[in-house]
Amino acid sequence: MMFRNLYLRLTGDYPCAQLVEAVTEYLEGAMSPREQTRLERHLSICPSCEDYLVQFRRTIDLCGRITIDDVEALPDPARKELLRAFRDVLADESSDPRA
């Protein structure tokens, strides 16, 4: 473990688990230039993380196309769960002191 941490510090490699946690920040352009460079360097050598990023972007793209008709076509339990999740997100955002 000690050698792995030293290797990461010396090479600037970005651990896969850290990428998974930082992908939203990366896609929103909120990452520091140094961190962005480290993440992109990791993406260039890690096919699994590159696939993860592609899937994440695809999910965002598809979710951006959901219409009211799509929501209304859902079975009642699924529609209620989706609307509850949206309300929870809005409630969390309104209680965020940074907002």
C-alpha positions in Angstrom: 0.0 0.0 0.0 2.8 2.4 0.9 4.4 1.8 -2.6 1.1 2.3 -4.3 0.6 5.6 -2.6 4.1 6.7 -3.5 3.6 5.6 -7.1 0.4 7.6 -7.3 2.0 10.7 -5.9 5.0 10.5 -8.2 3.1 9.7 -11.4 0.0 11.8 -10.7 -2.2 8.8 -11.6 -5.8 9.0 -10.6 -7.3 6.0 -8.7 -10.4 4.6 -10.4 -12.5 5.0 -7.2 -11.6 8.7 -7.0 -12.6 9.2 -10.7 -16.0 7.7 -10.0 -16.5 10.1 -7.1 -15.3 13.1 -9.2 -17.0 12.5 -12.5 -19.8 15.0 -11.9 -17.4 17.7 -10.9 -15.4 17.0 -14.1 -18.4 17.1 -16.4 -19.6 20.3 -14.8 -16.2 22.0 -15.4 -15.9 22.6 -11.7 -12.6 20.8 -11.3 -9.3 22.5 -10.8 -7.0 22.5 -13.9 -4.5 20.3 -12.1 -7.1 17.7 -11.0 -8.6 17.8 -14.5 -5.2 17.0 -16.1 -4.7 14.1 -13.6 -8.2 12.7 -14.4 -7.7 13.0 -18.1 -4.3 11.4 -18.0 -5.9 8.5 -16.1 -8.7 8.3 -18.7 -6.1 7.9 -21.4 -4.7 4.8 -19.8 -7.7 3.2 -18.2 -10.3 1.8 -20.6 -12.7 0.9 -17.7 -12.9 4.5 -16.5 -13.2 5.8 -20.1 -16.2 3.4 -20.5 -17.6 4.6 -17.2 -17.4 8.2 -18.4 -19.0 7.4 -21.8 -21.9 5.6 -19.9 -22.3 8.5 -17.5 -22.5 11.0 -20.4 -25.0 8.8 -22.2 -27.2 8.6 -19.1 -27.2 12.4 -18.8 -28.0 12.7 -22.5 -30.9 10.2 -22.3 -32.3 11.7 -19.0 -32.3 15.1 -20.6 -34.9 13.8 -23.1 -37.5 12.6 -20.6 -40.8 14.3 -21.3 -44.0 14.7 -19.3 -45.6 12.0 -21.5 -42.8 9.6 -20.6 -43.4 10.2 -16.9 -47.2 9.9 -17.2 -46.7 6.6 -19.1 -44.9 5.1 -16.1 -46.8 2.7 -13.9 -48.2 4.5 -10.9 -45.7 3.2 -8.3 -42.8 4.1 -10.5 -44.1 7.5 -11.3 -44.7 8.3 -7.6 -41.2 7.1 -6.7 -39.7 9.3 -9.5 -41.6 12.4 -8.4 -40.6 11.7 -4.7 -37.0 11.5 -5.8 -37.2 14.8 -7.6 -38.9 16.5 -4.6 -36.1 15.1 -2.3 -33.4 16.6 -4.6 -35.2 20.0 -4.7 -35.6 19.9 -0.9 -31.9 19.1 -0.5 -30.9 21.9 -2.8 -33.1 24.5 -1.0 -31.6 23.5 2.3 -28.0 23.7 1.0 -26.3 26.7 2.6 -24.1 27.1 -0.5 -27.1 27.6 -2.7 
